[in-house]
Amino acid sequence: GLPRERVREIVPLESIGSAPDLTKLQTQFDTHPMLAAARYRSEAALAGVSLIRAERWQDPVVRLFRERDLLNNQRQSVTGVSVALPLPLWDRKAGQIHEARARGAQVDAQYQALRQELEGRLIQNHLHLTHLVQQGIHFRTQLLDPARELFKLTRKAYAAGETGILSLIDAHDTYFQAQT
């Protein structure tokens, strides 16, 4: 007895398709922004070790000088060049090098941990998606299609007068619940 515009229609369930290939997703895995940022941090830490190693040796100093001097009551001009090359007798920056190496190892370990975590999540989510696709296919073939067929047959039987209104309502409710 409801007017036609108040009857609810449910949008039919569309085909789910299939889950994307896991190997294809894993090949695109290295372009993940979090991994790229962690990789750059690791490269920067390694560059920091090289920088501290390079700073261990001081730069050579070249000096040009000109002096006037009074020696034996005579004025003498002296022009000279000096080169200073400091050679450390012991390594004063060994602690900083070890600290930079430890920082680099820590950043690299964080990168590896992040990579493993993201790869684990990717595999787990792909597994869940594959399971959901299989559930959708199973639902369509084992529940939705039989409910639709039962409703269609019950409608024909009701139109022919073979079943009562309660059977039609039950078949409609079953089909409606399967769709929802």
Accessible surface in RSA format (square Angstrom, percent):
REM  Atomic radii and reference values for relative SASA: ProtOr
REM  Chains: A
REM  Algorithm: Lee & Richards
REM  Probe-radius: 1.40
REM  Slices: 20
REM RES _ NUM      All-atoms   Total-Side   Main-Chain    Non-polar    All polar
REM                ABS   REL    ABS   REL    ABS   REL    ABS   REL    ABS   REL
RES GLY A   1   131.96 162.7   0.00   N/A 131.96 162.7  52.23 143.3  79.73 178.6
RES LEU A   2   119.04  66.3  96.55  69.1  22.49  56.5  96.74  67.9  22.30  60.0
RES PRO A   3    64.75  47.2  52.47  47.8  12.28  44.6  64.60  53.3   0.15   0.9
RES ARG A   4   209.86  88.1 193.26  98.5  16.60  39.5  76.77 104.9 133.09  80.7
RES GLU A   5   148.72  85.4 110.92  83.9  37.80  90.0  67.53 130.6  81.19  66.3
RES ARG A   6   160.56  67.4 140.43  71.6  20.14  47.9  40.87  55.9 119.70  72.5
RES VAL A   7    74.79  49.2  57.72  52.3  17.08  41.1  60.48  52.5  14.32  38.8
RES ARG A   8   180.56  75.8 157.45  80.3  23.11  55.0  65.42  89.4 115.13  69.8
RES GLU A   9   156.25  89.7 126.75  95.9  29.50  70.2  59.23 114.6  97.02  79.2
RES ILE A  10    42.03  23.9  27.70  20.6  14.33  34.5  31.16  22.4  10.87  29.5
RES VAL A  11   122.31  80.5 107.98  97.8  14.32  34.5 110.73  96.2  11.57  31.4
RES PRO A  12    91.90  67.0  87.50  79.8   4.40  16.0  88.82  73.3   3.07  19.1
RES LEU A  13    79.33  44.2  63.92  45.7  15.42  38.8  68.04  47.8  11.29  30.4
RES GLU A  14   136.79  78.5 125.53  95.0  11.26  26.8  50.32  97.3  86.47  70.6
RES SER A  15    98.50  83.2  70.05  93.5  28.45  65.5  44.22  94.2  54.28  76.0
RES ILE A  16    86.45  49.2  52.47  39.1  33.98  81.9  58.30  42.0  28.15  76.4
RES GLY A  17    43.37  53.5   0.00   N/A  43.37  53.5  36.92 101.3   6.45  14.4
RES SER A  18    98.75  83.4  72.50  96.8  26.25  60.5  40.45  86.1  58.30  81.7
RES ALA A  19    24.81  22.8   5.31   8.2  19.51  44.4   6.33   8.9  18.48  49.0
RES PRO A  20    64.62  47.1  52.03  47.4  12.58  45.7  63.84  52.7   0.78   4.8
RES ASP A  21    87.73  61.5  75.33  75.0  12.40  29.3  32.68  76.9  55.05  54.9
RES LEU A  22    43.86  24.4  42.90  30.7   0.96   2.4  42.90  30.1   0.96   2.6
RES THR A  23    84.68  60.2  83.54  84.7   1.13   2.7  72.78  97.8  11.89  18.0
RES LYS A  24   125.55  61.3 120.83  74.1   4.73  11.3  68.44  61.6  57.11  60.8
RES LEU A  25    49.61  27.6  45.60  32.6   4.01  10.1  45.67  32.1   3.94  10.6
RES GLN A  26    56.45  31.6  44.89  32.8  11.56  27.5  15.22  32.4  41.23  31.3
RES THR A  27   104.45  74.3  76.20  77.3  28.25  67.3  75.55 101.5  28.90  43.7
RES GLN A  28    96.27  53.8  87.75  64.1   8.52  20.3  35.99  76.6  60.28  45.7
RES PHE A  29    17.53   8.8  12.83   7.9   4.70  12.2  17.53  10.6   0.00   0.0
RES ASP A  30    65.11  45.6  63.73  63.4   1.38   3.3  21.78  51.3  43.33  43.2
RES THR A  31   110.45  78.6  87.06  88.3  23.39  55.7  77.12 103.6  33.32  50.4
RES HIS A  32    62.22  34.0  57.00  39.6   5.21  13.3  39.49  40.7  22.73  26.4
RES PRO A  33   102.14  74.4  91.72  83.6  10.42  37.9  97.84  80.8   4.29  26.7
RES MET A  34    95.14  49.3  89.78  59.4   5.36  12.8  69.73  59.3  25.41  33.7
RES LEU A  35     0.00   0.0   0.00   0.0   0.00   0.0   0.00   0.0   0.00   0.0
RES ALA A  36    20.78  19.1  20.78  32.1   0.00   0.0  20.78  29.3   0.00   0.0
RES ALA A  37    43.65  40.1  37.54  57.9   6.11  13.9  42.06  59.2   1.58   4.2
RES ALA A  38     3.62   3.3   3.23   5.0   0.39   0.9   3.53   5.0   0.09   0.2
RES ARG A  39    70.41  29.6  70.34  35.9   0.07   0.2  35.71  48.8  34.70  21.0
RES TYR A  40   138.39  64.6 133.63  76.0   4.76  12.4  91.30  68.6  47.09  58.0
RES ARG A  41   129.15  54.2 123.38  62.9   5.77  13.7  63.91  87.3  65.24  39.5
RES SER A  42    10.61   9.0  10.50  14.0   0.10   0.2   3.16   6.7   7.45  10.4
RES GLU A  43    93.58  53.7  87.27  66.0   6.30  15.0  40.21  77.8  53.37  43.6
RES ALA A  44    64.80  59.6  49.39  76.2  15.40  35.0  56.47  79.5   8.32  22.0
RES ALA A  45    17.25  15.9   4.90   7.6  12.35  28.1  15.05  21.2   2.20   5.8
RES LEU A  46   110.24  61.4 106.67  76.3   3.57   9.0 107.00  75.1   3.24   8.7
RES ALA A  47    60.48  55.6  49.87  77.0  10.62  24.1  55.82  78.6   4.66  12.4
RES GLY A  48    22.17  27.3   0.00   N/A  22.17  27.3  21.64  59.4   0.53   1.2
RES VAL A  49    11.24   7.4  11.24  10.2   0.00   0.0  11.24   9.8   0.00   0.0
RES SER A  50    66.25  56.0  60.20  80.3   6.05  13.9  33.48  71.3  32.77  45.9
RES LEU A  51   105.31  58.6 100.27  71.7   5.04  12.7 104.79  73.6   0.51   1.4
RES ILE A  52    28.99  16.5  28.99  21.6   0.00   0.0  28.99  20.9   0.00   0.0
RES ARG A  53    95.32  40.0  92.31  47.1   3.01   7.2  28.29  38.7  67.03  40.6
RES ALA A  54    70.88  65.2  46.33  71.5  24.54  55.8  57.55  81.0  13.32  35.3
RES GLU A  55    84.70  48.6  72.61  54.9  12.09  28.8  30.94  59.8  53.75  43.9
RES ARG A  56    78.13  32.8  69.15  35.3   8.98  21.4   8.14  11.1  69.99  42.4
RES TRP A  57   133.87  53.7 127.18  61.6   6.69  15.7 114.70  61.2  19.17  31.1
RES GLN A  58    97.76  54.7  85.27  62.3  12.49  29.7  34.73  73.9  63.03  47.8
RES ASP A  59   113.74  79.7 104.99 104.5   8.75  20.7  26.93  63.4  86.82  86.6
RES PRO A  60    81.61  59.5  64.42  58.7  17.20  62.5  64.42  53.2  17.20 106.9
RES VAL A  61    85.99  56.6  82.32  74.5   3.67   8.8  85.31  74.1   0.68   1.8
RES VAL A  62   106.51  70.1  77.52  70.2  28.99  69.8  77.52  67.4  28.99  78.6
RES ARG A  63   134.47  56.5 132.00  67.3   2.47   5.9  53.54  73.2  80.93  49.1
RES LEU A  64   132.23  73.6 104.12  74.5  28.11  70.7 104.12  73.1  28.11  75.7
RES PHE A  65    58.16  29.1  51.66  32.0   6.49  16.9  58.16  35.3   0.00   0.0
RES ARG A  66   155.10  65.1 125.25  63.9  29.85  71.1  50.54  69.1 104.56  63.4
RES GLU A  67    98.09  56.3  92.90  70.3   5.20  12.4  29.87  57.8  68.22  55.7
RES ARG A  68   161.26  67.7 130.14  66.3  31.12  74.1  38.81  53.0 122.45  74.2
RES ASP A  69    85.87  60.1  81.24  80.9   4.63  11.0  12.75  30.0  73.12  72.9
RES LEU A  70   119.32  66.5  95.49  68.3  23.82  59.9  95.49  67.1  23.82  64.1
RES LEU A  71   106.80  59.5 105.55  75.5   1.25   3.2 106.11  74.5   0.69   1.9
RES ASN A  72   136.20  93.9 108.81 105.2  27.39  65.9  26.44  63.6 109.76 106.1
RES ASN A  73   143.13  98.7 115.46 111.6  27.67  66.6  26.85  64.6 116.27 112.4
RES GLN A  74   112.67  63.0 108.30  79.1   4.38  10.4  28.74  61.2  83.94  63.7
RES ARG A  75   181.31  76.1 150.77  76.9  30.54  72.7  49.61  67.8 131.70  79.8
RES GLN A  76    75.73  42.3  69.85  51.0   5.89  14.0  24.45  52.0  51.29  38.9
RES SER A  77    64.92  54.9  33.31  44.5  31.61  72.8  17.88  38.1  47.03  65.9
RES VAL A  78    69.43  45.7  66.54  60.2   2.89   7.0  69.43  60.3   0.00   0.0
RES THR A  79    85.66  60.9  55.41  56.2  30.25  72.1  48.28  64.9  37.38  56.5
RES GLY A  80    14.89  18.4   0.00   N/A  14.89  18.4  14.89  40.9   0.00   0.0
RES VAL A  81    99.18  65.3  67.28  60.9  31.90  76.9  67.28  58.5  31.90  86.5
RES SER A  82    44.93  38.0  40.46  54.0   4.48  10.3  36.81  78.4   8.12  11.4
RES VAL A  83   102.94  67.7  69.81  63.2  33.13  79.8  70.01  60.8  32.93  89.3
RES ALA A  84    53.08  48.8  46.87  72.3   6.21  14.1  53.00  74.6   0.08   0.2
RES LEU A  85   109.88  61.2  88.67  63.4  21.20  53.3  89.00  62.5  20.87  56.2
RES PRO A  86    48.47  35.3  34.80  31.7  13.66  49.7  46.38  38.3   2.09  13.0
RES LEU A  87   121.94  67.9 101.80  72.8  20.14  50.6 102.26  71.8  19.68  53.0
RES PRO A  88    51.26  37.4  20.35  18.5  30.91 112.4  32.24  26.6  19.02 118.2
RES LEU A  89   161.01  89.7 122.57  87.7  38.43  96.6 125.25  88.0  35.75  96.2
RES TRP A  90   177.25  71.1 168.02  81.3   9.22  21.7 161.66  86.2  15.59  25.3
RES ASP A  91    63.87  44.7  38.29  38.1  25.58  60.5  32.28  76.0  31.59  31.5
RES ARG A  92   158.59  66.6 122.60  62.5  35.99  85.7  51.66  70.6 106.93  64.8
RES LYS A  93    56.54  27.6  56.38  34.6   0.16   0.4  30.50  27.5  26.05  27.7
RES ALA A  94    35.60  32.7  33.82  52.2   1.78   4.1  35.17  49.5   0.44   1.2
RES GLY A  95    51.96  64.1   0.00   N/A  51.96  64.1  40.17 110.2  11.79  26.4
RES GLN A  96    89.53  50.1  86.90  63.5   2.63   6.3  26.08  55.5  63.45  48.1
RES ILE A  97     7.61   4.3   7.61   5.7   0.00   0.0   7.61   5.5   0.00   0.0
RES HIS A  98   109.72  60.0 104.75  72.8   4.97  12.7  71.18  73.4  38.55  44.9
RES GLU A  99   100.25  57.6  92.08  69.7   8.17  19.4  36.03  69.7  64.22  52.4
RES ALA A 100     1.47   1.3   0.66   1.0   0.81   1.8   0.80   1.1   0.67   1.8
RES ARG A 101   108.36  45.5 101.27  51.6   7.09  16.9  47.10  64.4  61.26  37.1
RES ALA A 102    62.53  57.5  50.41  77.8  12.13  27.6  57.73  81.3   4.80  12.7
RES ARG A 103   112.50  47.2 109.78  56.0   2.72   6.5  51.56  70.5  60.95  36.9
RES GLY A 104     3.06   3.8   0.00   N/A   3.06   3.8   1.88   5.2   1.18   2.6
RES ALA A 105    65.10  59.9  50.96  78.6  14.14  32.2  58.99  83.1   6.11  16.2
RES GLN A 106   107.01  59.8 100.02  73.1   6.99  16.6  32.52  69.2  74.49  56.5
RES VAL A 107    25.93  17.1  25.26  22.9   0.67   1.6  25.26  21.9   0.67   1.8
RES ASP A 108    62.26  43.6  62.26  62.0   0.00   0.0  11.63  27.4  50.63  50.5
RES ALA A 109    60.08  55.2  49.92  77.0  10.16  23.1  56.20  79.1   3.88  10.3
RES GLN A 110    99.56  55.7  91.91  67.2   7.65  18.2  41.59  88.5  57.97  44.0
RES TYR A 111    27.00  12.6  26.78  15.2   0.23   0.6  15.03  11.3  11.98  14.8
RES GLN A 112    80.90  45.2  80.87  59.1   0.03   0.1  31.73  67.5  49.17  37.3
RES ALA A 113    59.35  54.6  50.99  78.7   8.35  19.0  55.09  77.6   4.25  11.3
RES LEU A 114    31.35  17.5  27.81  19.9   3.54   8.9  30.08  21.1   1.27   3.4
RES ARG A 115    64.19  27.0  64.19  32.7   0.00   0.0  11.46  15.7  52.73  32.0
RES GLN A 116   129.80  72.6 120.07  87.8   9.73  23.2  38.05  81.0  91.75  69.6
RES GLU A 117    97.20  55.8  84.90  64.2  12.30  29.3  39.16  75.7  58.04  47.4
RES LEU A 118    15.21   8.5  12.51   8.9   2.70   6.8  12.51   8.8   2.70   7.3
RES GLU A 119    54.44  31.3  54.44  41.2   0.00   0.0   8.41  16.3  46.03  37.6
RES GLY A 120    36.93  45.5   0.00   N/A  36.93  45.5  31.71  87.0   5.22  11.7
RES ARG A 121   116.16  48.8 113.89  58.1   2.27   5.4  49.94  68.2  66.22  40.1
RES LEU A 122    39.70  22.1  35.34  25.3   4.36  11.0  39.02  27.4   0.68   1.8
RES ILE A 123    76.29  43.4  75.53  56.3   0.76   1.8  75.53  54.4   0.76   2.1
RES GLN A 124    97.65  54.6  94.78  69.3   2.88   6.8  22.94  48.8  74.71  56.7
RES ASN A 125    90.08  62.1  85.50  82.6   4.59  11.0  24.54  59.1  65.55  63.4
RES HIS A 126    31.99  17.5  27.70  19.3   4.29  11.0  24.65  25.4   7.34   8.5
RES LEU A 127   118.99  66.3 117.22  83.9   1.77   4.5 118.70  83.4   0.30   0.8
RES HIS A 128    95.97  52.4  95.35  66.3   0.62   1.6  70.77  72.9  25.20  29.3
RES LEU A 129    73.90  41.2  72.39  51.8   1.51   3.8  73.46  51.6   0.44   1.2
RES THR A 130    42.14  30.0  42.14  42.7   0.00   0.0  40.97  55.0   1.17   1.8
RES HIS A 131    98.55  53.9  96.96  67.4   1.59   4.1  68.34  70.4  30.22  35.2
RES LEU A 132   104.69  58.3 100.11  71.6   4.58  11.5 100.36  70.5   4.33  11.6
RES VAL A 133    13.08   8.6  13.08  11.8   0.00   0.0  13.08  11.4   0.00   0.0
RES GLN A 134   108.44  60.6 103.25  75.5   5.19  12.4  36.38  77.4  72.06  54.7
RES GLN A 135    93.24  52.1  88.92  65.0   4.32  10.3  30.28  64.5  62.96  47.8
RES GLY A 136    11.80  14.6   0.00   N/A  11.80  14.6  10.39  28.5   1.42   3.2
RES ILE A 137    95.65  54.4  94.24  70.2   1.41   3.4  95.65  68.9   0.00   0.0
RES HIS A 138   115.09  62.9 111.88  77.8   3.21   8.2  72.26  74.5  42.83  49.8
RES PHE A 139    64.13  32.1  61.43  38.0   2.71   7.0  64.13  38.9   0.00   0.0
RES ARG A 140    62.76  26.3  62.76  32.0   0.00   0.0  31.33  42.8  31.43  19.0
RES THR A 141    67.87  48.3  54.83  55.6  13.04  31.1  49.89  67.0  17.98  27.2
RES GLN A 142   110.31  61.7  92.22  67.4  18.09  43.1  13.46  28.6  96.86  73.5
RES LEU A 143    87.58  48.8  86.15  61.6   1.42   3.6  86.63  60.8   0.95   2.5
RES LEU A 144     2.43   1.4   2.43   1.7   0.00   0.0   2.43   1.7   0.00   0.0
RES ASP A 145    54.31  38.0  50.69  50.5   3.62   8.6  24.94  58.7  29.37  29.3
RES PRO A 146    64.96  47.3  53.85  49.1  11.11  40.4  61.21  50.5   3.75  23.3
RES ALA A 147     6.92   6.4   2.15   3.3   4.77  10.8   5.48   7.7   1.44   3.8
RES ARG A 148    93.50  39.3  93.14  47.5   0.37   0.9  48.97  66.9  44.53  27.0
RES GLU A 149    80.35  46.1  79.25  60.0   1.11   2.6  37.81  73.1  42.54  34.7
RES LEU A 150    90.33  50.3  88.02  63.0   2.31   5.8  89.82  63.1   0.51   1.4
RES PHE A 151    26.06  13.0  26.06  16.1   0.00   0.0  26.06  15.8   0.00   0.0
RES LYS A 152    84.91  41.4  84.71  52.0   0.20   0.5  38.25  34.4  46.67  49.7
RES LEU A 153    95.34  53.1  91.63  65.6   3.71   9.3  91.92  64.6   3.42   9.2
RES THR A 154    14.99  10.7  11.59  11.7   3.40   8.1   6.70   9.0   8.29  12.5
RES ARG A 155   121.45  51.0 118.52  60.4   2.93   7.0  40.70  55.6  80.74  48.9
RES LYS A 156   127.04  62.0 119.93  73.6   7.11  16.9  81.71  73.6  45.33  48.3
RES ALA A 157    18.40  16.9  14.82  22.9   3.57   8.1  18.01  25.4   0.38   1.0
RES TYR A 158    91.23  42.6  83.02  47.2   8.21  21.4  48.15  36.2  43.08  53.1
RES ALA A 159    91.20  83.9  50.80  78.4  40.41  91.9  59.77  84.2  31.44  83.3
RES ALA A 160    73.87  67.9  33.08  51.1  40.79  92.8  45.01  63.4  28.86  76.5
RES GLY A 161    61.71  76.1   0.00   N/A  61.71  76.1  30.15  82.7  31.57  70.7
RES GLU A 162   137.56  79.0 100.05  75.7  37.51  89.3  41.77  80.8  95.79  78.2
RES THR A 163    50.79  36.1  34.89  35.4  15.90  37.9  43.80  58.8   6.99  10.6
RES GLY A 164    42.17  52.0   0.00   N/A  42.17  52.0  33.72  92.5   8.45  18.9
RES ILE A 165    89.40  50.9  85.54  63.7   3.87   9.3  85.54  61.6   3.87  10.5
RES LEU A 166   133.07  74.1 132.22  94.6   0.84   2.1 132.22  92.9   0.84   2.3
RES SER A 167    49.98  42.2  42.22  56.3   7.76  17.9  15.20  32.4  34.77  48.7
RES LEU A 168    29.36  16.4  29.36  21.0   0.00   0.0  29.36  20.6   0.00   0.0
RES ILE A 169    80.78  46.0  79.36  59.1   1.42   3.4  80.78  58.2   0.00   0.0
RES ASP A 170    92.12  64.5  89.69  89.3   2.43   5.8  25.07  59.0  67.06  66.9
RES ALA A 171     5.05   4.6   2.37   3.7   2.68   6.1   4.15   5.8   0.90   2.4
RES HIS A 172    83.12  45.4  83.08  57.7   0.04   0.1  48.70  50.2  34.42  40.1
RES ASP A 173    63.80  44.7  63.16  62.9   0.64   1.5  15.56  36.6  48.25  48.1
RES THR A 174    62.70  44.6  58.58  59.4   4.13   9.8  37.81  50.8  24.89  37.6
RES TYR A 175    35.37  16.5  35.37  20.1   0.00   0.0  21.72  16.3  13.65  16.8
RES PHE A 176    47.06  23.5  46.55  28.8   0.51   1.3  47.06  28.5   0.00   0.0
RES GLN A 177   130.36  72.9 116.35  85.0  14.00  33.3  34.63  73.7  95.72  72.6
RES ALA A 178     8.32   7.7   2.15   3.3   6.17  14.0   6.57   9.3   1.75   4.6
RES GLN A 179    46.52  26.0  21.19  15.5  25.33  60.3   5.68  12.1  40.83  31.0
RES THR A 180   110.33  78.5  48.71  49.4  61.62 146.9  53.44  71.8  56.88  86.0
END  Absolute sums over single chains surface
CHAIN  1 A    14378.0      12195.0       2183.0       8521.0       5857.0
END  Absolute sums over all chains
TOTAL         14378.0      12195.0       2183.0       8521.0       5857.0
